[in-house]
Amino acid sequence: MVGLLGLNLKKATAQTKVMNFTSNIVSLAVFLWSGNVLFAIGFLMGFGQVIGAYFGSNMVIKKEVKFIRLFFLTMVALTLMKLIYSSYIA
């Protein structure tokens, strides 16, 4: 969204929260329709998502964009390293 749509980091983060919520609702509907819902795990994951979105949104609002960009790139790098490590171990 930053690169393709030209949004600043704060607006792009807000947009991704809305898109993530929408995709989760659609996914829930599909899994409910197919009867493949593990409600206890789903509620736990939903609760975690709400907490993460709350803290993440507040961080974006309170911190400067430079910090958010560094945090984001650090998480992407760690995730990439984990995926590379997992692909060689498995």
PDB file of N, CA, C and O in Angstrom:
ATOM      1  N   MET A   1       0.821  -1.194   0.000  1.00  0.00           N
ATOM      2  CA  MET A   1       0.000   0.000   0.000  1.00  0.00           C
ATOM      3  C   MET A   1       0.863   1.255   0.000  1.00  0.00           C
ATOM      4  O   MET A   1       0.506   2.276  -0.589  1.00  0.00           O
ATOM      5  N   VAL A   2       1.991   1.158   0.665  1.00  0.00           N
ATOM      6  CA  VAL A   2       2.894   2.304   0.670  1.00  0.00           C
ATOM      7  C   VAL A   2       3.508   2.474  -0.713  1.00  0.00           C
ATOM      8  O   VAL A   2       3.511   3.573  -1.267  1.00  0.00           O
ATOM      9  N   GLY A   3       4.026   1.387  -1.264  1.00  0.00           N
ATOM     10  CA  GLY A   3       4.691   1.457  -2.556  1.00  0.00           C
ATOM     11  C   GLY A   3       3.747   1.565  -3.738  1.00  0.00           C
ATOM     12  O   GLY A   3       4.000   2.326  -4.672  1.00  0.00           O
ATOM     13  N   LEU A   4       2.652   0.804  -3.703  1.00  0.00           N
ATOM     14  CA  LEU A   4       1.760   0.763  -4.859  1.00  0.00           C
ATOM     15  C   LEU A   4       0.706   1.864  -4.858  1.00  0.00           C
ATOM     16  O   LEU A   4       0.383   2.411  -5.912  1.00  0.00           O
ATOM     17  N   LEU A   5       0.169   2.194  -3.686  1.00  0.00           N
ATOM     18  CA  LEU A   5      -0.898   3.188  -3.629  1.00  0.00           C
ATOM     19  C   LEU A   5      -0.425   4.558  -3.159  1.00  0.00           C
ATOM     20  O   LEU A   5      -1.176   5.531  -3.219  1.00  0.00           O
ATOM     21  N   GLY A   6       0.808   4.634  -2.695  1.00  0.00           N
ATOM     22  CA  GLY A   6       1.347   5.912  -2.264  1.00  0.00           C
ATOM     23  C   GLY A   6       0.835   6.389  -0.914  1.00  0.00           C
ATOM     24  O   GLY A   6       0.928   7.575  -0.600  1.00  0.00           O
ATOM     25  N   LEU A   7       0.294   5.475  -0.110  1.00  0.00           N
ATOM     26  CA  LEU A   7      -0.169   5.859   1.225  1.00  0.00           C
ATOM     27  C   LEU A   7       1.012   6.012   2.170  1.00  0.00           C
ATOM     28  O   LEU A   7       2.043   5.362   1.998  1.00  0.00           O
ATOM     29  N   ASN A   8       0.856   6.873   3.168  1.00  0.00           N
ATOM     30  CA  ASN A   8       1.896   6.927   4.185  1.00  0.00           C
ATOM     31  C   ASN A   8       1.728   5.721   5.096  1.00  0.00           C
ATOM     32  O   ASN A   8       0.718   5.021   5.023  1.00  0.00           O
ATOM     33  N   LEU A   9       2.716   5.474   5.956  1.00  0.00           N
ATOM     34  CA  LEU A   9       2.737   4.254   6.758  1.00  0.00           C
ATOM     35  C   LEU A   9       1.549   4.171   7.706  1.00  0.00           C
ATOM     36  O   LEU A   9       1.011   3.085   7.920  1.00  0.00           O
ATOM     37  N   LYS A  10       1.131   5.289   8.272  1.00  0.00           N
ATOM     38  CA  LYS A  10      -0.001   5.267   9.204  1.00  0.00           C
ATOM     39  C   LYS A  10      -1.299   4.918   8.483  1.00  0.00           C
ATOM     40  O   LYS A  10      -2.082   4.109   8.980  1.00  0.00           O
ATOM     41  N   LYS A  11      -1.534   5.514   7.328  1.00  0.00           N
ATOM     42  CA  LYS A  11      -2.759   5.213   6.571  1.00  0.00           C
ATOM     43  C   LYS A  11      -2.745   3.779   6.057  1.00  0.00           C
ATOM     44  O   LYS A  11      -3.772   3.101   6.071  1.00  0.00           O
ATOM     45  N   ALA A  12      -1.598   3.325   5.611  1.00  0.00           N
ATOM     46  CA  ALA A  12      -1.495   1.951   5.116  1.00  0.00           C
ATOM     47  C   ALA A  12      -1.768   0.958   6.241  1.00  0.00           C
ATOM     48  O   ALA A  12      -2.433  -0.055   6.023  1.00  0.00           O
ATOM     49  N   THR A  13      -1.267   1.234   7.430  1.00  0.00           N
ATOM     50  CA  THR A  13      -1.512   0.359   8.575  1.00  0.00           C
ATOM     51  C   THR A  13      -2.991   0.323   8.921  1.00  0.00           C
ATOM     52  O   THR A  13      -3.535  -0.745   9.199  1.00  0.00           O
ATOM     53  N   ALA A  14      -3.640   1.466   8.907  1.00  0.00           N
ATOM     54  CA  ALA A  14      -5.076   1.518   9.190  1.00  0.00           C
ATOM     55  C   ALA A  14      -5.861   0.724   8.151  1.00  0.00           C
ATOM     56  O   ALA A  14      -6.796   0.002   8.497  1.00  0.00           O
ATOM     57  N   GLN A  15      -5.490   0.851   6.894  1.00  0.00           N
ATOM     58  CA  GLN A  15      -6.176   0.116   5.831  1.00  0.00           C
ATOM     59  C   GLN A  15      -5.993  -1.391   5.990  1.00  0.00           C
ATOM     60  O   GLN A  15      -6.931  -2.157   5.766  1.00  0.00           O
ATOM     61  N   THR A  16      -4.801  -1.816   6.371  1.00  0.00           N
ATOM     62  CA  THR A  16      -4.571  -3.251   6.525  1.00  0.00           C
ATOM     63  C   THR A  16      -5.378  -3.823   7.685  1.00  0.00           C
ATOM     64  O   THR A  16      -5.782  -4.985   7.637  1.00  0.00           O
ATOM     65  N   LYS A  17      -5.617  -3.031   8.723  1.00  0.00           N
ATOM     66  CA  LYS A  17      -6.451  -3.498   9.843  1.00  0.00           C
ATOM     67  C   LYS A  17      -7.864  -3.794   9.339  1.00  0.00           C
ATOM     68  O   LYS A  17      -8.443  -4.823   9.688  1.00  0.00           O
ATOM     69  N   VAL A  18      -8.413  -2.908   8.529  1.00  0.00           N
ATOM     70  CA  VAL A  18      -9.761  -3.099   7.989  1.00  0.00           C
ATOM     71  C   VAL A  18      -9.788  -4.311   7.058  1.00  0.00           C
ATOM     72  O   VAL A  18     -10.708  -5.126   7.128  1.00  0.00           O
ATOM     73  N   MET A  19      -8.792  -4.432   6.196  1.00  0.00           N
ATOM     74  CA  MET A  19      -8.748  -5.552   5.258  1.00  0.00           C
ATOM     75  C   MET A  19      -8.566  -6.880   5.993  1.00  0.00           C
ATOM     76  O   MET A  19      -9.179  -7.879   5.616  1.00  0.00           O
ATOM     77  N   ASN A  20      -7.745  -6.905   7.018  1.00  0.00           N
ATOM     78  CA  ASN A  20      -7.521  -8.121   7.796  1.00  0.00           C
ATOM     79  C   ASN A  20      -8.800  -8.544   8.505  1.00  0.00           C
ATOM     80  O   ASN A  20      -9.147  -9.725   8.510  1.00  0.00           O
ATOM     81  N   PHE A  21      -9.501  -7.589   9.101  1.00  0.00           N
ATOM     82  CA  PHE A  21     -10.760  -7.886   9.775  1.00  0.00           C
ATOM     83  C   PHE A  21     -11.769  -8.459   8.782  1.00  0.00           C
ATOM     84  O   PHE A  21     -12.445  -9.445   9.077  1.00  0.00           O
ATOM     85  N   THR A  22     -11.868  -7.845   7.616  1.00  0.00           N
ATOM     86  CA  THR A  22     -12.810  -8.305   6.594  1.00  0.00           C
ATOM     87  C   THR A  22     -12.479  -9.723   6.135  1.00  0.00           C
ATOM     88  O   THR A  22     -13.373 -10.560   6.006  1.00  0.00           O
ATOM     89  N   SER A  23     -11.220  -9.990   5.894  1.00  0.00           N
ATOM     90  CA  SER A  23     -10.841 -11.334   5.452  1.00  0.00           C
ATOM     91  C   SER A  23     -11.112 -12.366   6.540  1.00  0.00           C
ATOM     92  O   SER A  23     -11.471 -13.503   6.235  1.00  0.00           O
ATOM     93  N   ASN A  24     -10.946 -11.987   7.805  1.00  0.00           N
ATOM     94  CA  ASN A  24     -11.232 -12.917   8.895  1.00  0.00           C
ATOM     95  C   ASN A  24     -12.720 -13.226   8.994  1.00  0.00           C
ATOM     96  O   ASN A  24     -13.095 -14.366   9.271  1.00  0.00           O
ATOM     97  N   ILE A  25     -13.573 -12.226   8.773  1.00  0.00           N
ATOM     98  CA  ILE A  25     -15.017 -12.455   8.803  1.00  0.00           C
ATOM     99  C   ILE A  25     -15.430 -13.385   7.664  1.00  0.00           C
ATOM    100  O   ILE A  25     -16.241 -14.289   7.863  1.00  0.00           O
ATOM    101  N   VAL A  26     -14.874 -13.165   6.473  1.00  0.00           N
ATOM    102  CA  VAL A  26     -15.178 -14.032   5.337  1.00  0.00           C
ATOM    103  C   VAL A  26     -14.692 -15.454   5.615  1.00  0.00           C
ATOM    104  O   VAL A  26     -15.404 -16.418   5.333  1.00  0.00           O
ATOM    105  N   SER A  27     -13.500 -15.587   6.158  1.00  0.00           N
ATOM    106  CA  SER A  27     -12.967 -16.913   6.496  1.00  0.00           C
ATOM    107  C   SER A  27     -13.850 -17.608   7.520  1.00  0.00           C
ATOM    108  O   SER A  27     -14.128 -18.801   7.396  1.00  0.00           O
ATOM    109  N   LEU A  28     -14.288 -16.871   8.525  1.00  0.00           N
ATOM    110  CA  LEU A  28     -15.179 -17.449   9.535  1.00  0.00           C
ATOM    111  C   LEU A  28     -16.462 -17.955   8.899  1.00  0.00           C
ATOM    112  O   LEU A  28     -16.933 -19.044   9.227  1.00  0.00           O
ATOM    113  N   ALA A  29     -17.031 -17.170   7.993  1.00  0.00           N
ATOM    114  CA  ALA A  29     -18.263 -17.586   7.313  1.00  0.00           C
ATOM    115  C   ALA A  29     -18.046 -18.875   6.522  1.00  0.00           C
ATOM    116  O   ALA A  29     -18.893 -19.768   6.554  1.00  0.00           O
ATOM    117  N   VAL A  30     -16.922 -18.981   5.816  1.00  0.00           N
ATOM    118  CA  VAL A  30     -16.631 -20.178   5.028  1.00  0.00           C
ATOM    119  C   VAL A  30     -16.467 -21.389   5.939  1.00  0.00           C
ATOM    120  O   VAL A  30     -17.005 -22.459   5.657  1.00  0.00           O
ATOM    121  N   PHE A  31     -15.723 -21.220   7.032  1.00  0.00           N
ATOM    122  CA  PHE A  31     -15.527 -22.350   7.943  1.00  0.00           C
ATOM    123  C   PHE A  31     -16.805 -22.726   8.677  1.00  0.00           C
ATOM    124  O   PHE A  31     -17.040 -23.906   8.933  1.00  0.00           O
ATOM    125  N   LEU A  32     -17.637 -21.745   9.020  1.00  0.00           N
ATOM    126  CA  LEU A  32     -18.937 -22.053   9.632  1.00  0.00           C
ATOM    127  C   LEU A  32     -19.807 -22.832   8.655  1.00  0.00           C
ATOM    128  O   LEU A  32     -20.450 -23.811   9.034  1.00  0.00           O
ATOM    129  N   TRP A  33     -19.827 -22.402   7.410  1.00  0.00           N
ATOM    130  CA  TRP A  33     -20.632 -23.057   6.379  1.00  0.00           C
ATOM    131  C   TRP A  33     -20.198 -24.512   6.179  1.00  0.00           C
ATOM    132  O   TRP A  33     -21.030 -25.394   5.968  1.00  0.00           O
ATOM    133  N   SER A  34     -18.879 -24.752   6.250  1.00  0.00           N
ATOM    134  CA  SER A  34     -18.380 -26.114   6.051  1.00  0.00           C
ATOM    135  C   SER A  34     -18.392 -26.938   7.333  1.00  0.00           C
ATOM    136  O   SER A  34     -18.140 -28.142   7.296  1.00  0.00           O
ATOM    137  N   GLY A  35     -18.682 -26.299   8.468  1.00  0.00           N
ATOM    138  CA  GLY A  35     -18.732 -27.014   9.741  1.00  0.00           C
ATOM    139  C   GLY A  35     -17.372 -27.359  10.309  1.00  0.00           C
ATOM    140  O   GLY A  35     -17.251 -28.293  11.103  1.00  0.00           O
ATOM    141  N   ASN A  36     -16.354 -26.626   9.920  1.00  0.00           N
ATOM    142  CA  ASN A  36     -14.983 -26.895  10.368  1.00  0.00           C
ATOM    143  C   ASN A  36     -14.459 -25.790  11.270  1.00  0.00           C
ATOM    144  O   ASN A  36     -13.434 -25.176  10.973  1.00  0.00           O
ATOM    145  N   VAL A  37     -15.155 -25.534  12.367  1.00  0.00           N
ATOM    146  CA  VAL A  37     -14.728 -24.463  13.271  1.00  0.00           C
ATOM    147  C   VAL A  37     -14.346 -25.058  14.619  1.00  0.00           C
ATOM    148  O   VAL A  37     -15.118 -25.805  15.221  1.00  0.00           O
ATOM    149  N   LEU A  38     -13.173 -24.727  15.078  1.00  0.00           N
ATOM    150  CA  LEU A  38     -12.747 -25.062  16.431  1.00  0.00           C
ATOM    151  C   LEU A  38     -12.944 -23.794  17.267  1.00  0.00           C
ATOM    152  O   LEU A  38     -12.076 -22.922  17.313  1.00  0.00           O
ATOM    153  N   PHE A  39     -14.096 -23.712  17.920  1.00  0.00           N
ATOM    154  CA  PHE A  39     -14.508 -22.469  18.567  1.00  0.00           C
ATOM    155  C   PHE A  39     -13.534 -21.999  19.646  1.00  0.00           C
ATOM    156  O   PHE A  39     -13.240 -20.806  19.720  1.00  0.00           O
ATOM    157  N   ALA A  40     -13.029 -22.903  20.484  1.00  0.00           N
ATOM    158  CA  ALA A  40     -12.120 -22.491  21.566  1.00  0.00           C
ATOM    159  C   ALA A  40     -10.858 -21.849  20.998  1.00  0.00           C
ATOM    160  O   ALA A  40     -10.423 -20.794  21.459  1.00  0.00           O
ATOM    161  N   ILE A  41     -10.282 -22.493  20.001  1.00  0.00           N
ATOM    162  CA  ILE A  41      -9.070 -21.943  19.372  1.00  0.00           C
ATOM    163  C   ILE A  41      -9.395 -20.651  18.637  1.00  0.00           C
ATOM    164  O   ILE A  41      -8.617 -19.697  18.675  1.00  0.00           O
ATOM    165  N   GLY A  42     -10.540 -20.620  17.971  1.00  0.00           N
ATOM    166  CA  GLY A  42     -10.951 -19.418  17.239  1.00  0.00           C
ATOM    167  C   GLY A  42     -11.139 -18.217  18.145  1.00  0.00           C
ATOM    168  O   GLY A  42     -10.704 -17.114  17.816  1.00  0.00           O
ATOM    169  N   PHE A  43     -11.791 -18.425  19.295  1.00  0.00           N
ATOM    170  CA  PHE A  43     -11.973 -17.316  20.236  1.00  0.00           C
ATOM    171  C   PHE A  43     -10.638 -16.843  20.800  1.00  0.00           C
ATOM    172  O   PHE A  43     -10.413 -15.644  20.966  1.00  0.00           O
ATOM    173  N   LEU A  44      -9.762 -17.789  21.090  1.00  0.00           N
ATOM    174  CA  LEU A  44      -8.434 -17.430  21.601  1.00  0.00           C
ATOM    175  C   LEU A  44      -7.657 -16.624  20.557  1.00  0.00           C
ATOM    176  O   LEU A  44      -7.035 -15.615  20.889  1.00  0.00           O
ATOM    177  N   MET A  45      -7.693 -17.062  19.308  1.00  0.00           N
ATOM    178  CA  MET A  45      -6.992 -16.340  18.247  1.00  0.00           C
ATOM    179  C   MET A  45      -7.630 -14.978  17.993  1.00  0.00           C
ATOM    180  O   MET A  45      -6.924 -13.996  17.764  1.00  0.00           O
ATOM    181  N   GLY A  46      -8.959 -14.914  18.033  1.00  0.00           N
ATOM    182  CA  GLY A  46      -9.652 -13.636  17.866  1.00  0.00           C
ATOM    183  C   GLY A  46      -9.290 -12.656  18.960  1.00  0.00           C
ATOM    184  O   GLY A  46      -9.064 -11.475  18.698  1.00  0.00           O
ATOM    185  N   PHE A  47      -9.237 -13.145  20.184  1.00  0.00           N
ATOM    186  CA  PHE A  47      -8.843 -12.298  21.312  1.00  0.00           C
ATOM    187  C   PHE A  47      -7.418 -11.776  21.119  1.00  0.00           C
ATOM    188  O   PHE A  47      -7.140 -10.600  21.354  1.00  0.00           O
ATOM    189  N   GLY A  48      -6.529 -12.659  20.692  1.00  0.00           N
ATOM    190  CA  GLY A  48      -5.147 -12.250  20.430  1.00  0.00           C
ATOM    191  C   GLY A  48      -5.059 -11.214  19.320  1.00  0.00           C
ATOM    192  O   GLY A  48      -4.249 -10.289  19.387  1.00  0.00           O
ATOM    193  N   GLN A  49      -5.887 -11.371  18.308  1.00  0.00           N
ATOM    194  CA  GLN A  49      -5.880 -10.407  17.210  1.00  0.00           C
ATOM    195  C   GLN A  49      -6.372  -9.040  17.675  1.00  0.00           C
ATOM    196  O   GLN A  49      -5.805  -8.014  17.301  1.00  0.00           O
ATOM    197  N   VAL A  50      -7.427  -9.025  18.491  1.00  0.00           N
ATOM    198  CA  VAL A  50      -7.953  -7.755  18.999  1.00  0.00           C
ATOM    199  C   VAL A  50      -6.904  -7.057  19.858  1.00  0.00           C
ATOM    200  O   VAL A  50      -6.691  -5.852  19.722  1.00  0.00           O
ATOM    201  N   ILE A  51      -6.251  -7.806  20.738  1.00  0.00           N
ATOM    202  CA  ILE A  51      -5.198  -7.218  21.590  1.00  0.00           C
ATOM    203  C   ILE A  51      -4.050  -6.703  20.730  1.00  0.00           C
ATOM    204  O   ILE A  51      -3.565  -5.593  20.946  1.00  0.00           O
ATOM    205  N   GLY A  52      -3.615  -7.495  19.761  1.00  0.00           N
ATOM    206  CA  GLY A  52      -2.526  -7.074  18.881  1.00  0.00           C
ATOM    207  C   GLY A  52      -2.886  -5.847  18.056  1.00  0.00           C
ATOM    208  O   GLY A  52      -2.068  -4.942  17.889  1.00  0.00           O
ATOM    209  N   ALA A  53      -4.103  -5.818  17.545  1.00  0.00           N
ATOM    210  CA  ALA A  53      -4.539  -4.665  16.757  1.00  0.00           C
ATOM    211  C   ALA A  53      -4.620  -3.416  17.619  1.00  0.00           C
ATOM    212  O   ALA A  53      -4.262  -2.326  17.174  1.00  0.00           O
ATOM    213  N   TYR A  54      -5.088  -3.571  18.852  1.00  0.00           N
ATOM    214  CA  TYR A  54      -5.183  -2.428  19.770  1.00  0.00           C
ATOM    215  C   TYR A  54      -3.798  -1.844  20.047  1.00  0.00           C
ATOM    216  O   TYR A  54      -3.578  -0.642  19.895  1.00  0.00           O
ATOM    217  N   PHE A  55      -2.873  -2.706  20.453  1.00  0.00           N
ATOM    218  CA  PHE A  55      -1.530  -2.213  20.762  1.00  0.00           C
ATOM    219  C   PHE A  55      -0.806  -1.728  19.510  1.00  0.00           C
ATOM    220  O   PHE A  55      -0.103  -0.719  19.550  1.00  0.00           O
ATOM    221  N   GLY A  56      -0.973  -2.436  18.413  1.00  0.00           N
ATOM    222  CA  GLY A  56      -0.335  -2.009  17.166  1.00  0.00           C
ATOM    223  C   GLY A  56      -0.858  -0.671  16.674  1.00  0.00           C
ATOM    224  O   GLY A  56      -0.081   0.180  16.238  1.00  0.00           O
ATOM    225  N   SER A  57      -2.167  -0.480  16.741  1.00  0.00           N
ATOM    226  CA  SER A  57      -2.752   0.792  16.307  1.00  0.00           C
ATOM    227  C   SER A  57      -2.296   1.935  17.200  1.00  0.00           C
ATOM    228  O   SER A  57      -1.957   3.014  16.713  1.00  0.00           O
ATOM    229  N   ASN A  58      -2.289   1.699  18.496  1.00  0.00           N
ATOM    230  CA  ASN A  58      -1.821   2.745  19.415  1.00  0.00           C
ATOM    231  C   ASN A  58      -0.351   3.070  19.196  1.00  0.00           C
ATOM    232  O   ASN A  58       0.061   4.224  19.313  1.00  0.00           O
ATOM    233  N   MET A  59       0.440   2.047  18.879  1.00  0.00           N
ATOM    234  CA  MET A  59       1.855   2.289  18.626  1.00  0.00           C
ATOM    235  C   MET A  59       2.031   3.165  17.389  1.00  0.00           C
ATOM    236  O   MET A  59       2.855   4.079  17.382  1.00  0.00           O
ATOM    237  N   VAL A  60       1.256   2.883  16.348  1.00  0.00           N
ATOM    238  CA  VAL A  60       1.347   3.673  15.119  1.00  0.00           C
ATOM    239  C   VAL A  60       0.933   5.116  15.382  1.00  0.00           C
ATOM    240  O   VAL A  60       1.535   6.041  14.837  1.00  0.00           O
ATOM    241  N   ILE A  61      -0.084   5.314  16.207  1.00  0.00           N
ATOM    242  CA  ILE A  61      -0.567   6.662  16.505  1.00  0.00           C
ATOM    243  C   ILE A  61       0.438   7.437  17.359  1.00  0.00           C
ATOM    244  O   ILE A  61       0.669   8.623  17.122  1.00  0.00           O
ATOM    245  N   LYS A  62       1.031   6.777  18.343  1.00  0.00           N
ATOM    246  CA  LYS A  62       1.890   7.472  19.308  1.00  0.00           C
ATOM    247  C   LYS A  62       3.346   7.611  18.869  1.00  0.00           C
ATOM    248  O   LYS A  62       3.999   8.602  19.195  1.00  0.00           O
ATOM    249  N   LYS A  63       3.848   6.642  18.145  1.00  0.00           N
ATOM    250  CA  LYS A  63       5.265   6.665  17.756  1.00  0.00           C
ATOM    251  C   LYS A  63       5.425   7.341  16.411  1.00  0.00           C
ATOM    252  O   LYS A  63       4.471   7.484  15.645  1.00  0.00           O
ATOM    253  N   GLU A  64       6.635   7.748  16.146  1.00  0.00           N
ATOM    254  CA  GLU A  64       6.894   8.350  14.846  1.00  0.00           C
ATOM    255  C   GLU A  64       7.076   7.263  13.795  1.00  0.00           C
ATOM    256  O   GLU A  64       7.381   6.117  14.127  1.00  0.00           O
ATOM    257  N   VAL A  65       6.894   7.614  12.553  1.00  0.00           N
ATOM    258  CA  VAL A  65       6.902   6.658  11.446  1.00  0.00           C
ATOM    259  C   VAL A  65       8.247   5.935  11.346  1.00  0.00           C
ATOM    260  O   VAL A  65       8.289   4.764  10.968  1.00  0.00           O
ATOM    261  N   LYS A  66       9.320   6.603  11.673  1.00  0.00           N
ATOM    262  CA  LYS A  66      10.647   6.001  11.596  1.00  0.00           C
ATOM    263  C   LYS A  66      10.729   4.742  12.474  1.00  0.00           C
ATOM    264  O   LYS A  66      11.268   3.716  12.058  1.00  0.00           O
ATOM    265  N   PHE A  67      10.185   4.841  13.694  1.00  0.00           N
ATOM    266  CA  PHE A  67      10.180   3.703  14.618  1.00  0.00           C
ATOM    267  C   PHE A  67       9.325   2.562  14.065  1.00  0.00           C
ATOM    268  O   PHE A  67       9.728   1.400  14.114  1.00  0.00           O
ATOM    269  N   ILE A  68       8.160   2.892  13.546  1.00  0.00           N
ATOM    270  CA  ILE A  68       7.246   1.876  13.018  1.00  0.00           C
ATOM    271  C   ILE A  68       7.886   1.157  11.835  1.00  0.00           C
ATOM    272  O   ILE A  68       7.792  -0.065  11.730  1.00  0.00           O
ATOM    273  N   ARG A  69       8.529   1.897  10.955  1.00  0.00           N
ATOM    274  CA  ARG A  69       9.191   1.288   9.799  1.00  0.00           C
ATOM    275  C   ARG A  69      10.294   0.333  10.260  1.00  0.00           C
ATOM    276  O   ARG A  69      10.414  -0.774   9.735  1.00  0.00           O
ATOM    277  N   LEU A  70      11.089   0.750  11.229  1.00  0.00           N
ATOM    278  CA  LEU A  70      12.154  -0.107  11.756  1.00  0.00           C
ATOM    279  C   LEU A  70      11.569  -1.367  12.386  1.00  0.00           C
ATOM    280  O   LEU A  70      12.066  -2.469  12.154  1.00  0.00           O
ATOM    281  N   PHE A  71      10.511  -1.204  13.183  1.00  0.00           N
ATOM    282  CA  PHE A  71       9.852  -2.342  13.830  1.00  0.00           C
ATOM    283  C   PHE A  71       9.301  -3.306  12.777  1.00  0.00           C
ATOM    284  O   PHE A  71       9.491  -4.518  12.880  1.00  0.00           O
ATOM    285  N   PHE A  72       8.623  -2.767  11.771  1.00  0.00           N
ATOM    286  CA  PHE A  72       8.040  -3.579  10.706  1.00  0.00           C
ATOM    287  C   PHE A  72       9.124  -4.352   9.953  1.00  0.00           C
ATOM    288  O   PHE A  72       8.996  -5.558   9.739  1.00  0.00           O
ATOM    289  N   LEU A  73      10.177  -3.665   9.556  1.00  0.00           N
ATOM    290  CA  LEU A  73      11.244  -4.323   8.803  1.00  0.00           C
ATOM    291  C   LEU A  73      11.965  -5.370   9.643  1.00  0.00           C
ATOM    292  O   LEU A  73      12.403  -6.395   9.121  1.00  0.00           O
ATOM    293  N   THR A  74      12.088  -5.115  10.938  1.00  0.00           N
ATOM    294  CA  THR A  74      12.692  -6.105  11.835  1.00  0.00           C
ATOM    295  C   THR A  74      11.833  -7.365  11.892  1.00  0.00           C
ATOM    296  O   THR A  74      12.357  -8.476  11.819  1.00  0.00           O
ATOM    297  N   MET A  75      10.520  -7.200  12.021  1.00  0.00           N
ATOM    298  CA  MET A  75       9.621  -8.357  12.064  1.00  0.00           C
ATOM    299  C   MET A  75       9.631  -9.124  10.746  1.00  0.00           C
ATOM    300  O   MET A  75       9.596 -10.355  10.746  1.00  0.00           O
ATOM    301  N   VAL A  76       9.679  -8.411   9.627  1.00  0.00           N
ATOM    302  CA  VAL A  76       9.746  -9.076   8.327  1.00  0.00           C
ATOM    303  C   VAL A  76      11.047  -9.865   8.208  1.00  0.00           C
ATOM    304  O   VAL A  76      11.041 -11.001   7.735  1.00  0.00           O
ATOM    305  N   ALA A  77      12.154  -9.274   8.631  1.00  0.00           N
ATOM    306  CA  ALA A  77      13.448  -9.952   8.558  1.00  0.00           C
ATOM    307  C   ALA A  77      13.466 -11.194   9.446  1.00  0.00           C
ATOM    308  O   ALA A  77      13.967 -12.240   9.033  1.00  0.00           O
ATOM    309  N   LEU A  78      12.929 -11.092  10.657  1.00  0.00           N
ATOM    310  CA  LEU A  78      12.892 -12.247  11.563  1.00  0.00           C
ATOM    311  C   LEU A  78      12.004 -13.356  11.006  1.00  0.00           C
ATOM    312  O   LEU A  78      12.347 -14.534  11.104  1.00  0.00           O
ATOM    313  N   THR A  79      10.876 -12.986  10.428  1.00  0.00           N
ATOM    314  CA  THR A  79       9.988 -13.975   9.830  1.00  0.00           C
ATOM    315  C   THR A  79      10.665 -14.662   8.654  1.00  0.00           C
ATOM    316  O   THR A  79      10.569 -15.880   8.501  1.00  0.00           O
ATOM    317  N   LEU A  80      11.342 -13.889   7.832  1.00  0.00           N
ATOM    318  CA  LEU A  80      12.060 -14.448   6.694  1.00  0.00           C
ATOM    319  C   LEU A  80      13.153 -15.414   7.152  1.00  0.00           C
ATOM    320  O   LEU A  80      13.302 -16.495   6.582  1.00  0.00           O
ATOM    321  N   MET A  81      13.912 -15.032   8.172  1.00  0.00           N
ATOM    322  CA  MET A  81      14.957 -15.914   8.692  1.00  0.00           C
ATOM    323  C   MET A  81      14.366 -17.205   9.251  1.00  0.00           C
ATOM    324  O   MET A  81      14.929 -18.284   9.067  1.00  0.00           O
ATOM    325  N   LYS A  82      13.232 -17.090   9.932  1.00  0.00           N
ATOM    326  CA  LYS A  82      12.576 -18.274  10.485  1.00  0.00           C
ATOM    327  C   LYS A  82      12.110 -19.203   9.372  1.00  0.00           C
ATOM    328  O   LYS A  82      12.272 -20.419   9.474  1.00  0.00           O
ATOM    329  N   LEU A  83      11.532 -18.642   8.308  1.00  0.00           N
ATOM    330  CA  LEU A  83      11.074 -19.462   7.195  1.00  0.00           C
ATOM    331  C   LEU A  83      12.233 -20.144   6.479  1.00  0.00           C
ATOM    332  O   LEU A  83      12.134 -21.314   6.110  1.00  0.00           O
ATOM    333  N   ILE A  84      13.313 -19.430   6.284  1.00  0.00           N
ATOM    334  CA  ILE A  84      14.487 -20.023   5.654  1.00  0.00           C
ATOM    335  C   ILE A  84      15.055 -21.139   6.532  1.00  0.00           C
ATOM    336  O   ILE A  84      15.383 -22.219   6.042  1.00  0.00           O
ATOM    337  N   TYR A  85      15.167 -20.867   7.827  1.00  0.00           N
ATOM    338  CA  TYR A  85      15.678 -21.862   8.765  1.00  0.00           C
ATOM    339  C   TYR A  85      14.776 -23.103   8.767  1.00  0.00           C
ATOM    340  O   TYR A  85      15.268 -24.231   8.736  1.00  0.00           O
ATOM    341  N   SER A  86      13.462 -22.892   8.803  1.00  0.00           N
ATOM    342  CA  SER A  86      12.516 -24.014   8.833  1.00  0.00           C
ATOM    343  C   SER A  86      12.567 -24.830   7.546  1.00  0.00           C
ATOM    344  O   SER A  86      12.403 -26.050   7.580  1.00  0.00           O
ATOM    345  N   SER A  87      12.789 -24.179   6.430  1.00  0.00           N
ATOM    346  CA  SER A  87      12.816 -24.928   5.163  1.00  0.00           C
ATOM    347  C   SER A  87      14.062 -25.814   5.056  1.00  0.00           C
ATOM    348  O   SER A  87      14.034 -26.843   4.381  1.00  0.00           O
ATOM    349  N   TYR A  88      15.145 -25.419   5.716  1.00  0.00           N
ATOM    350  CA  TYR A  88      16.346 -26.250   5.670  1.00  0.00           C
ATOM    351  C   TYR A  88      16.333 -27.341   6.728  1.00  0.00           C
ATOM    352  O   TYR A  88      16.985 -28.372   6.562  1.00  0.00           O
ATOM    353  N   ILE A  89      15.598 -27.127   7.813  1.00  0.00           N
ATOM    354  CA  ILE A  89      15.528 -28.131   8.874  1.00  0.00           C
ATOM    355  C   ILE A  89      14.553 -29.252   8.492  1.00  0.00           C
ATOM    356  O   ILE A  89      14.819 -30.425   8.758  1.00  0.00           O
ATOM    357  N   ALA A  90      13.432 -28.892   7.871  1.00  0.00           N
ATOM    358  CA  ALA A  90      12.374 -29.879   7.579  1.00  0.00           C
ATOM    359  C   ALA A  90      12.661 -30.741   6.411  1.00  0.00           C
ATOM    360  O   ALA A  90      11.853 -31.603   6.067  1.00  0.00           O
TER     361      ALA A  90
END
